[in-house]
Amino acid sequence: MNMESAIARTPDATSRAFLNALNRGDLEAAGACFARHGCLITPDATAVHGRERVRPLLAQLIARQTRIEADLSSAVVAGDVVVVRERWRLSAGGGEVGWIEQMLTATLAISRVEGEWKLAVVAPWGWGTGVR
């Protein structure tokens, strides 16, 4: 694992480190960007809680050769929490589905944990009323 990628000193660096790790297929570094109790919202609006439960989903994205390019659109800071909205261009391939491309408006909640900024919630596809 590239530990420098997993240790983020700013919220923006956290988002970049996560996407860079995912794009290069580094599961360890991508998972390390999440807080221990971090949450990933899936395309069907399922909230997957906990770094260890998120890692298999990240592994699926890596297996599909997922690549994400991001543009920061806005961020709101409230102490040790930052809510970020980014425009993501996601492309993925492999498997029975073939190659797909999506434009997403991702919402990320990033929090400072023991001096490091970590992903608390990542919602690339938004979320529905059933998320808990």
DOVO-666891 format. One record per atom (N, C-alpha, C, O): residue number from 1; residue in one letter; chain; atom name; x, y, z. Coordinates in steps of 0.05 Angstrom, whole numbers. Atoms other than C-alpha are relative to their C-alpha. Example, Ala and Ser with C-alpha at 12.3 -4.5 7.8 and 13.67 -1.06 7.14 Angstrom:
residues 2
ATOM   i aa ch at   east  north     up
ATOM   1  A  A  N     18    -24      0
ATOM   1  A  A CA    246    -90    156
ATOM   1  A  A  C     18     24      0
ATOM   1  A  A  O     39     24     13
ATOM   2  S  A  N    -16    -24     -1
ATOM   2  S  A CA    273    -21    143
ATOM   2  S  A  C    -15     22     14
ATOM   2  S  A  O     -5     44     18
END
This chain:
residues 132
ATOM   i aa ch at   east  north     up
ATOM   1  M  A  N     17    -24      0
ATOM   1  M  A CA      0      0      0
ATOM   1  M  A  C     18     25      0
ATOM   1  M  A  O     38     26     14
ATOM   2  N  A  N    -13    -25      0
ATOM   2  N  A CA     23     70    -15
ATOM   2  N  A  C    -11     16     23
ATOM   2  N  A  O    -32     29     21
ATOM   3  M  A  N     10    -12    -24
ATOM   3  M  A CA     16     98     55
ATOM   3  M  A  C     -3     30     -3
ATOM   3  M  A  O    -21     42      9
ATOM   4  E  A  N      3    -29      4
ATOM   4  E  A CA     26    170     31
ATOM   4  E  A  C    -28      6    -11
ATOM   4  E  A  O    -39     27     -5
ATOM   5  S  A  N     26     -4     11
ATOM   5  S  A CA    -39    162     -8
ATOM   5  S  A  C    -22     -3     20
ATOM   5  S  A  O    -43      9     18
ATOM   6  A  A  N     20      6    -20
ATOM   6  A  A CA    -76    137     53
ATOM   6  A  A  C     -1     22     22
ATOM   6  A  A  O    -20     24     36
ATOM   7  I  A  N     -1    -21    -20
ATOM   7  I  A CA    -54    195     98
ATOM   7  I  A  C     -5     27    -13
ATOM   7  I  A  O     11     37    -28
ATOM   8  A  A  N      8    -25     13
ATOM   8  A  A CA    -90    258     78
ATOM   8  A  A  C      0     23     21
ATOM   8  A  A  O    -11     20     43
ATOM   9  R  A  N     -3    -23    -18
ATOM   9  R  A CA    -74    325    110
ATOM   9  R  A  C    -22     21     -5
ATOM   9  R  A  O    -26     39     11
ATOM  10  T  A  N     22    -18      6
ATOM  10  T  A CA   -133    362     76
ATOM  10  T  A  C    -23    -17    -11
ATOM  10  T  A  O    -19    -39    -21
ATOM  11  P  A  N     23     14     11
ATOM  11  P  A CA   -204    342     56
ATOM  11  P  A  C      4     -5    -30
ATOM  11  P  A  O     -3    -27    -40
ATOM  12  D  A  N     -3      3     29
ATOM  12  D  A CA   -187    354    -18
ATOM  12  D  A  C     20    -22     -6
ATOM  12  D  A  O     17    -38    -24
ATOM  13  A  A  N    -19     21      3
ATOM  13  A  A CA   -126    309    -11
ATOM  13  A  A  C    -12    -28      5
ATOM  13  A  A  O     -4    -48     -7
ATOM  14  T  A  N     14     26     -6
ATOM  14  T  A CA   -171    254     18
ATOM  14  T  A  C    -15    -10    -25
ATOM  14  T  A  O    -12    -33    -32
ATOM  15  S  A  N     15      8     24
ATOM  15  S  A CA   -216    254    -43
ATOM  15  S  A  C     19     -8    -22
ATOM  15  S  A  O     15    -29    -35
ATOM  16  R  A  N    -19      7     21
ATOM  16  R  A CA   -157    255    -91
ATOM  16  R  A  C     14    -27      6
ATOM  16  R  A  O     18    -43    -12
ATOM  17  A  A  N    -14     25     -7
ATOM  17  A  A CA   -121    199    -53
ATOM  17  A  A  C    -18    -24     -5
ATOM  17  A  A  O     -9    -45    -15
ATOM  18  F  A  N     19     22      4
ATOM  18  F  A CA   -184    156    -55
ATOM  18  F  A  C     -2     -7    -30
ATOM  18  F  A  O      0    -30    -38
ATOM  19  L  A  N      4      5     28
ATOM  19  L  A CA   -195    165   -129
ATOM  19  L  A  C     25    -10    -13
ATOM  19  L  A  O     24    -28    -31
ATOM  20  N  A  N    -26     10     11
ATOM  20  N  A CA   -121    156   -146
ATOM  20  N  A  C      4    -29      7
ATOM  20  N  A  O     13    -44    -10
ATOM  21  A  A  N     -4     28     -8
ATOM  21  A  A CA   -118     91   -106
ATOM  21  A  A  C    -19    -18    -15
ATOM  21  A  A  O    -11    -39    -25
ATOM  22  L  A  N     20     16     14
ATOM  22  L  A CA   -182     65   -138
ATOM  22  L  A  C      8     -2    -30
ATOM  22  L  A  O      7    -24    -41
ATOM  23  N  A  N     -7      0     28
ATOM  23  N  A CA   -158     85   -208
ATOM  23  N  A  C     25    -18     -6
ATOM  23  N  A  O     27    -30    -28
ATOM  24  R  A  N    -23     17      5
ATOM  24  R  A CA    -92     48   -200
ATOM  24  R  A  C     -4    -28     11
ATOM  24  R  A  O     14    -45      9
ATOM  25  G  A  N      7     27     -9
ATOM  25  G  A CA   -126    -13   -170
ATOM  25  G  A  C     12     -8     27
ATOM  25  G  A  O     17    -31     32
ATOM  26  D  A  N    -13      5    -26
ATOM  26  D  A CA    -96     -6   -100
ATOM  26  D  A  C    -22     -1     22
ATOM  26  D  A  O    -29     19     34
ATOM  27  L  A  N     22      5    -19
ATOM  27  L  A CA   -150    -36    -54
ATOM  27  L  A  C      8      9     28
ATOM  27  L  A  O     -8     22     42
ATOM  28  E  A  N     -9     -7    -28
ATOM  28  E  A CA   -109    -26     10
ATOM  28  E  A  C     -1     30      4
ATOM  28  E  A  O    -12     39     24
ATOM  29  A  A  N      0    -29     -3
ATOM  29  A  A CA    -99     48     -2
ATOM  29  A  A  C    -28     12     -3
ATOM  29  A  A  O    -35     31     12
ATOM  30  A  A  N     28    -10      3
ATOM  30  A  A CA   -171     60    -26
ATOM  30  A  A  C    -16     -5     25
ATOM  30  A  A  O    -30     13     35
ATOM  31  G  A  N     14      6    -25
ATOM  31  G  A CA   -198     25     36
ATOM  31  G  A  C      9     17     23
ATOM  31  G  A  O     -7     25     40
ATOM  32  A  A  N    -12    -16    -22
ATOM  32  A  A CA   -151     63     82
ATOM  32  A  A  C    -10     29      0
ATOM  32  A  A  O     -7     43     20
ATOM  33  C  A  N     10    -28      1
ATOM  33  C  A CA   -182    129     58
ATOM  33  C  A  C    -26      3     16
ATOM  33  C  A  O    -34     25     22
ATOM  34  F  A  N     25     -1    -15
ATOM  34  F  A CA   -247    110     94
ATOM  34  F  A  C      5      0     30
ATOM  34  F  A  O     24    -13     40
ATOM  35  A  A  N      1      2    -29
ATOM  35  A  A CA   -259    122    168
ATOM  35  A  A  C     -8    -28      7
ATOM  35  A  A  O    -21    -42     -8
ATOM  36  R  A  N      6     27     -9
ATOM  36  R  A CA   -266     58    208
ATOM  36  R  A  C    -30     -6     -3
ATOM  36  R  A  O    -38    -28    -11
ATOM  37  H  A  N     29      4      2
ATOM  37  H  A CA   -342     68    209
ATOM  37  H  A  C    -12     14    -25
ATOM  37  H  A  O    -35     20    -25
ATOM  38  G  A  N      8    -14     24
ATOM  38  G  A CA   -345    100    140
ATOM  38  G  A  C    -22    -15    -15
ATOM  38  G  A  O    -27    -39     -9
ATOM  39  C  A  N     23     11     14
ATOM  39  C  A CA   -404     88     93
ATOM  39  C  A  C      2      5    -29
ATOM  39  C  A  O     10     28    -37
ATOM  40  L  A  N      2     -3     29
ATOM  40  L  A CA   -410     77     18
ATOM  40  L  A  C    -29     -6     -8
ATOM  40  L  A  O    -40    -27     -1
ATOM  41  I  A  N     28      4     10
ATOM  41  I  A CA   -478     85    -15
ATOM  41  I  A  C      3    -12    -29
ATOM  41  I  A  O     16      0    -46
ATOM  42  T  A  N     -2     15     25
ATOM  42  T  A CA   -486     36    -73
ATOM  42  T  A  C    -20     12    -21
ATOM  42  T  A  O    -37     28    -13
ATOM  43  P  A  N     18    -10     20
ATOM  43  P  A CA   -523     50   -139
ATOM  43  P  A  C    -30     -5      6
ATOM  43  P  A  O    -47     11     -2
ATOM  44  D  A  N     28      5     -7
ATOM  44  D  A CA   -587     19   -111
ATOM  44  D  A  C     -7     12     27
ATOM  44  D  A  O    -28      4     39
ATOM  45  A  A  N      5    -15    -24
ATOM  45  A  A CA   -583     65    -50
ATOM  45  A  A  C      3    -16     26
ATOM  45  A  A  O     -7     -9     47
ATOM  46  T  A  N     -6     16    -24
ATOM  46  T  A CA   -559     11     -1
ATOM  46  T  A  C     24     14     14
ATOM  46  T  A  O     44     20      1
ATOM  47  A  A  N    -22    -12    -16
ATOM  47  A  A CA   -516     41     54
ATOM  47  A  A  C     16    -23     12
ATOM  47  A  A  O      6    -38     29
ATOM  48  V  A  N    -18     21    -11
ATOM  48  V  A CA   -456     -4     69
ATOM  48  V  A  C     18     14     20
ATOM  48  V  A  O     33     31     13
ATOM  49  H  A  N    -14    -13    -22
ATOM  49  H  A CA   -426     14    136
ATOM  49  H  A  C     24    -16      9
ATOM  49  H  A  O     24    -41     10
ATOM  50  G  A  N    -24     13    -10
ATOM  50  G  A CA   -356     -1    161
ATOM  50  G  A  C     21     -5    -21
ATOM  50  G  A  O     14    -17    -42
ATOM  51  R  A  N    -22      3     20
ATOM  51  R  A CA   -289     -1    125
ATOM  51  R  A  C      2    -28    -10
ATOM  51  R  A  O      6    -33    -33
ATOM  52  E  A  N     -3     28      8
ATOM  52  E  A CA   -286    -77    125
ATOM  52  E  A  C    -22     -9    -18
ATOM  52  E  A  O    -18    -27    -35
ATOM  53  R  A  N     22      7     17
ATOM  53  R  A CA   -354    -82     92
ATOM  53  R  A  C      1     16    -27
ATOM  53  R  A  O    -10      7    -47
ATOM  54  V  A  N     -3    -16     24
ATOM  54  V  A CA   -338    -27     42
ATOM  54  V  A  C     22    -11    -19
ATOM  54  V  A  O     19    -10    -43
ATOM  55  R  A  N    -22     10     16
ATOM  55  R  A CA   -273    -60     19
ATOM  55  R  A  C     -8    -19    -22
ATOM  55  R  A  O      2    -17    -45
ATOM  56  P  A  N      8     18     22
ATOM  56  P  A CA   -307   -117    -20
ATOM  56  P  A  C    -14     15    -24
ATOM  56  P  A  O    -11      7    -47
ATOM  57  L  A  N     12    -16     22
ATOM  57  L  A CA   -347    -64    -59
ATOM  57  L  A  C     21     14    -16
ATOM  57  L  A  O     19     16    -40
ATOM  58  L  A  N    -22    -12     14
ATOM  58  L  A CA   -284    -27    -75
ATOM  58  L  A  C     15    -20    -17
ATOM  58  L  A  O     24    -13    -39
ATOM  59  A  A  N    -13     22     16
ATOM  59  A  A CA   -253    -93    -98
ATOM  59  A  A  C    -16     -5    -25
ATOM  59  A  A  O     -4    -11    -46
ATOM  60  Q  A  N     16      4     24
ATOM  60  Q  A CA   -312   -101   -146
ATOM  60  Q  A  C      4     22    -20
ATOM  60  Q  A  O      6     17    -44
ATOM  61  L  A  N     -6    -23     18
ATOM  61  L  A CA   -300    -31   -174
ATOM  61  L  A  C     27     -4    -14
ATOM  61  L  A  O     30      1    -38
ATOM  62  I  A  N    -26      5     11
ATOM  62  I  A CA   -227    -48   -183
ATOM  62  I  A  C      0    -22    -21
ATOM  62  I  A  O     12    -20    -42
ATOM  63  A  A  N      2     22     18
ATOM  63  A  A CA   -243   -114   -216
ATOM  63  A  A  C    -13      8    -27
ATOM  63  A  A  O     -7     -3    -48
ATOM  64  R  A  N     13    -10     25
ATOM  64  R  A CA   -287    -76   -267
ATOM  64  R  A  C     17     21    -13
ATOM  64  R  A  O      7     34    -32
ATOM  65  Q  A  N    -18    -20     11
ATOM  65  Q  A CA   -228    -31   -282
ATOM  65  Q  A  C    -12     28      0
ATOM  65  Q  A  O     -9     43    -19
ATOM  66  T  A  N     13    -27     -4
ATOM  66  T  A CA   -266     30   -256
ATOM  66  T  A  C     21     22      0
ATOM  66  T  A  O     41     20     14
ATOM  67  R  A  N    -16    -24      0
ATOM  67  R  A CA   -234     97   -271
ATOM  67  R  A  C    -19     23      5
ATOM  67  R  A  O    -40     25     -6
ATOM  68  I  A  N     16    -24     -6
ATOM  68  I  A CA   -260    162   -242
ATOM  68  I  A  C     17     25     -2
ATOM  68  I  A  O     38     27      9
ATOM  69  E  A  N    -12    -26      2
ATOM  69  E  A CA   -242    232   -261
ATOM  69  E  A  C    -18     19     16
ATOM  69  E  A  O    -43     17     13
ATOM  70  A  A  N     17    -17    -16
ATOM  70  A  A CA   -266    286   -213
ATOM  70  A  A  C      8     30     -4
ATOM  70  A  A  O     31     37     -8
ATOM  71  D  A  N     -3    -29     -1
ATOM  71  D  A CA   -276    361   -213
ATOM  71  D  A  C    -14      8     26
ATOM  71  D  A  O    -37      2     30
ATOM  72  L  A  N     12    -10    -24
ATOM  72  L  A CA   -288    394   -146
ATOM  72  L  A  C    -20     22     -7
ATOM  72  L  A  O    -13     41    -21
ATOM  73  S  A  N     19    -20      6
ATOM  73  S  A CA   -352    433   -150
ATOM  73  S  A  C     -6     18     24
ATOM  73  S  A  O     -9     42     20
ATOM  74  S  A  N      5    -17    -23
ATOM  74  S  A CA   -364    457    -79
ATOM  74  S  A  C      6    -16     26
ATOM  74  S  A  O      4    -40     26
ATOM  75  A  A  N     -5     12    -26
ATOM  75  A  A CA   -347    444     -6
ATOM  75  A  A  C    -10     19     22
ATOM  75  A  A  O     -8     43     19
ATOM  76  V  A  N      8    -15    -24
ATOM  76  V  A CA   -376    466     61
ATOM  76  V  A  C     15    -11     24
ATOM  76  V  A  O     14    -36     29
ATOM  77  V  A  N    -16      9    -23
ATOM  77  V  A CA   -332    463    123
ATOM  77  V  A  C    -15      8     25
ATOM  77  V  A  O    -25     30     28
ATOM  78  A  A  N     12     -5    -26
ATOM  78  A  A CA   -360    457    193
ATOM  78  A  A  C     18    -14     21
ATOM  78  A  A  O     13    -37     28
ATOM  79  G  A  N    -19     12    -19
ATOM  79  G  A CA   -302    445    241
ATOM  79  G  A  C     15    -23    -12
ATOM  79  G  A  O     30    -20    -31
ATOM  80  D  A  N    -14     24      9
ATOM  80  D  A CA   -277    374    232
ATOM  80  D  A  C    -16    -16    -20
ATOM  80  D  A  O    -10    -40    -24
ATOM  81  V  A  N     16     14     20
ATOM  81  V  A CA   -329    356    180
ATOM  81  V  A  C     -2     18    -25
ATOM  81  V  A  O     -6     42    -23
ATOM  82  V  A  N      3    -14     26
ATOM  82  V  A CA   -331    376    106
ATOM  82  V  A  C    -19    -16    -17
ATOM  82  V  A  O    -16    -41    -20
ATOM  83  V  A  N     18     12     19
ATOM  83  V  A CA   -387    361     58
ATOM  83  V  A  C      9     10    -28
ATOM  83  V  A  O     10     34    -33
ATOM  84  V  A  N    -11     -7     26
ATOM  84  V  A CA   -362    359    -14
ATOM  84  V  A  C    -19    -11    -21
ATOM  84  V  A  O    -29    -33    -19
ATOM  85  R  A  N     14      9     23
ATOM  85  R  A CA   -400    355    -79
ATOM  85  R  A  C     19      1    -24
ATOM  85  R  A  O     31     22    -29
ATOM  86  E  A  N    -19      1     22
ATOM  86  E  A CA   -358    332   -138
ATOM  86  E  A  C    -15    -11    -25
ATOM  86  E  A  O    -33    -27    -23
ATOM  87  R  A  N     10     11     25
ATOM  87  R  A CA   -374    319   -211
ATOM  87  R  A  C     19    -22     -8
ATOM  87  R  A  O     43    -17    -12
ATOM  88  W  A  N    -16     23      7
ATOM  88  W  A CA   -348    249   -228
ATOM  88  W  A  C     -7    -11    -27
ATOM  88  W  A  O    -30    -14    -34
ATOM  89  R  A  N      3     15     25
ATOM  89  R  A CA   -338    218   -296
ATOM  89  R  A  C     10    -28      5
ATOM  89  R  A  O     34    -32      8
ATOM  90  L  A  N     -7     28     -6
ATOM  90  L  A CA   -339    143   -283
ATOM  90  L  A  C     -1    -16    -25
ATOM  90  L  A  O    -20    -15    -40
ATOM  91  S  A  N      1     20     21
ATOM  91  S  A CA   -320     91   -334
ATOM  91  S  A  C      9    -26     12
ATOM  91  S  A  O     27    -28     29
ATOM  92  A  A  N     -6     26    -10
ATOM  92  A  A CA   -318     17   -321
ATOM  92  A  A  C     -5    -21    -22
ATOM  92  A  A  O    -22    -16    -39
ATOM  93  G  A  N      4     20     21
ATOM  93  G  A CA   -313    -46   -362
ATOM  93  G  A  C      3    -28     11
ATOM  93  G  A  O      6    -32     35
ATOM  94  G  A  N     -3     28     -7
ATOM  94  G  A CA   -306   -120   -362
ATOM  94  G  A  C    -27    -13      7
ATOM  94  G  A  O    -47      1     10
ATOM  95  G  A  N     25     15     -7
ATOM  95  G  A CA   -357   -173   -346
ATOM  95  G  A  C    -20      0    -22
ATOM  95  G  A  O    -14      7    -45
ATOM  96  E  A  N     22      3     19
ATOM  96  E  A CA   -423   -185   -381
ATOM  96  E  A  C    -11     26     -9
ATOM  96  E  A  O    -22     28    -32
ATOM  97  V  A  N     13    -25      7
ATOM  97  V  A CA   -445   -113   -381
ATOM  97  V  A  C     15     16    -21
ATOM  97  V  A  O      3     31    -36
ATOM  98  G  A  N    -17    -15     19
ATOM  98  G  A CA   -387    -86   -423
ATOM  98  G  A  C      7     27     12
ATOM  98  G  A  O      4     31     36
ATOM  99  W  A  N     -9    -27    -10
ATOM  99  W  A CA   -360    -15   -417
ATOM  99  W  A  C    -24     18      4
ATOM  99  W  A  O    -42     20    -12
ATOM 100  I  A  N     20    -20     -6
ATOM 100  I  A CA   -403     38   -385
ATOM 100  I  A  C     14     26      6
ATOM 100  I  A  O     37     26     16
ATOM 101  E  A  N     -9    -26     -9
ATOM 101  E  A CA   -394    112   -374
ATOM 101  E  A  C    -23     14     13
ATOM 101  E  A  O    -46     13      3
ATOM 102  Q  A  N     20    -15    -15
ATOM 102  Q  A CA   -432    154   -324
ATOM 102  Q  A  C     11     27      9
ATOM 102  Q  A  O     34     29     16
ATOM 103  M  A  N     -7    -25    -13
ATOM 103  M  A CA   -431    226   -303
ATOM 103  M  A  C    -16      1     26
ATOM 103  M  A  O    -40     -3     26
ATOM 104  L  A  N     12      1    -27
ATOM 104  L  A CA   -445    229   -228
ATOM 104  L  A  C      5     26     15
ATOM 104  L  A  O     26     39     11
ATOM 105  T  A  N     -5    -21    -19
ATOM 105  T  A CA   -453    283   -177
ATOM 105  T  A  C      3    -14     27
ATOM 105  T  A  O    -17    -21     40
ATOM 106  A  A  N     -6     15    -24
ATOM 106  A  A CA   -419    251   -118
ATOM 106  A  A  C     -1     19     24
ATOM 106  A  A  O      8     42     23
ATOM 107  T  A  N      0    -14    -26
ATOM 107  T  A CA   -431    274    -46
ATOM 107  T  A  C     18    -15     19
ATOM 107  T  A  O     15    -40     22
ATOM 108  L  A  N    -18     13    -19
ATOM 108  L  A CA   -376    260      4
ATOM 108  L  A  C     -1     16     26
ATOM 108  L  A  O     -1     40     26
ATOM 109  A  A  N     -4    -12    -27
ATOM 109  A  A CA   -374    273     79
ATOM 109  A  A  C     28     -9      9
ATOM 109  A  A  O     33    -33     11
ATOM 110  I  A  N    -27      6     -8
ATOM 110  I  A CA   -302    277    102
ATOM 110  I  A  C      4     11     28
ATOM 110  I  A  O     -2     34     33
ATOM 111  S  A  N     -4     -9    -28
ATOM 111  S  A CA   -283    281    175
ATOM 111  S  A  C     29     -4      9
ATOM 111  S  A  O     43    -22     -1
ATOM 112  R  A  N    -27      2    -11
ATOM 112  R  A CA   -219    292    213
ATOM 112  R  A  C     -1    -19     24
ATOM 112  R  A  O    -16    -15     43
ATOM 113  V  A  N     -1     21    -21
ATOM 113  V  A CA   -203    231    255
ATOM 113  V  A  C     30     -2      8
ATOM 113  V  A  O     47    -10     -8
ATOM 114  E  A  N    -27      1    -11
ATOM 114  E  A CA   -141    234    299
ATOM 114  E  A  C     21     14    -18
ATOM 114  E  A  O     42      3    -23
ATOM 115  G  A  N    -18    -16     16
ATOM 115  G  A CA   -110    288    256
ATOM 115  G  A  C      1     -6    -30
ATOM 115  G  A  O     15      8    -44
ATOM 116  E  A  N      1      7     28
ATOM 116  E  A CA   -124    254    189
ATOM 116  E  A  C    -28      4    -11
ATOM 116  E  A  O    -47     -2      4
ATOM 117  W  A  N     26     -2     13
ATOM 117  W  A CA   -181    269    141
ATOM 117  W  A  C     -7    -27    -13
ATOM 117  W  A  O      9    -38    -28
ATOM 118  K  A  N      9     26     10
ATOM 118  K  A CA   -221    206    125
ATOM 118  K  A  C    -28      3    -12
ATOM 118  K  A  O    -43     20     -4
ATOM 119  L  A  N     27      1     11
ATOM 119  L  A CA   -282    190     83
ATOM 119  L  A  C    -19    -12     20
ATOM 119  L  A  O    -15    -34     29
ATOM 120  A  A  N     21     10    -18
ATOM 120  A  A CA   -342    184    128
ATOM 120  A  A  C    -24    -11    -16
ATOM 120  A  A  O    -34    -32     -9
ATOM 121  V  A  N     22      9     17
ATOM 121  V  A CA   -396    178     74
ATOM 121  V  A  C      8      7    -29
ATOM 121  V  A  O     17     29    -35
ATOM 122  V  A  N     -4     -4     28
ATOM 122  V  A CA   -387    169     -1
ATOM 122  V  A  C    -25     -9    -14
ATOM 122  V  A  O    -33    -32    -13
ATOM 123  A  A  N     25      5     14
ATOM 123  A  A CA   -450    174    -43
ATOM 123  A  A  C      3      9    -29
ATOM 123  A  A  O     -7     30    -37
ATOM 124  P  A  N     -4     -8     28
ATOM 124  P  A CA   -430    174   -117
ATOM 124  P  A  C    -26      1    -15
ATOM 124  P  A  O    -29     18    -33
ATOM 125  W  A  N     26      2     14
ATOM 125  W  A CA   -501    156   -140
ATOM 125  W  A  C    -23     14     15
ATOM 125  W  A  O    -46      9      8
ATOM 126  G  A  N     21    -12    -16
ATOM 126  G  A CA   -538    198    -89
ATOM 126  G  A  C    -11    -21     20
ATOM 126  G  A  O      3    -41     26
ATOM 127  W  A  N     12     19    -19
ATOM 127  W  A CA   -584    164    -39
ATOM 127  W  A  C    -30      4      0
ATOM 127  W  A  O    -41     25     -9
ATOM 128  G  A  N     29     -1     -1
ATOM 128  G  A CA   -657    148    -29
ATOM 128  G  A  C    -11      2     28
ATOM 128  G  A  O      5      5     47
ATOM 129  T  A  N     13     -3    -26
ATOM 129  T  A CA   -706    152     28
ATOM 129  T  A  C      5    -24     18
ATOM 129  T  A  O      2    -22     43
ATOM 130  G  A  N     -4     24    -16
ATOM 130  G  A CA   -689     81     51
ATOM 130  G  A  C     28     -2     13
ATOM 130  G  A  O     33    -21     28
ATOM 131  V  A  N    -27      2    -11
ATOM 131  V  A CA   -616     96     70
ATOM 131  V  A  C      0      5     30
ATOM 131  V  A  O    -13     24     39
ATOM 132  R  A  N     -2     -5    -29
ATOM 132  R  A CA   -599     89    144
ATOM 132  R  A  C     29     -1      8
ATOM 132  R  A  O     35      2     31
END
